[in-house]
């Protein structure tokens, strides 16, 4: 009797899945482009080899928001009015990262939580860390670096 029960469940699931795939209003595709009333692309939803991507575009066709799952890792990027990436938020191997980038695309501020240790990095225009602040269960520390990466002050 148990064997027949599971057979019926599997058959019902298969029929429901087939009905869902053919239901009115359901679109199945690898790419989808949303246009405004002027025919301009405003959103793109697509599937690539590393995962799904959703891009939102402004009225000039410039990317403003990108949401993706890249090889299982979620990320969100925000772009300025020139289409330059300015904010990046991601989970890399379960660890959260927030990056703020300047107009040239260089990371200037980094905030992360690695192995439950919060860290704030302030970087110069060349992307080199100049100030690093972190806190752990054993205490906190602050390091200041010169333009060559040499420590010029540290506490404790």
Secondary structure, DSSP 8 states (H G I E B T S, - for coil): -HHHHHHHHHHHHHHHHHHHHHSTT----SEEEEE-TTS-EEEEEEEETTEEEEEEE-TTS-EEEEEEEETTEEEEEEE-TTS-EEEEEEEETTEEEEEEE-TTS-EEEEEEEETTEEEEEEE-TTS-EEEEEEEETTEEEEEEE-TTS-EEEEE-
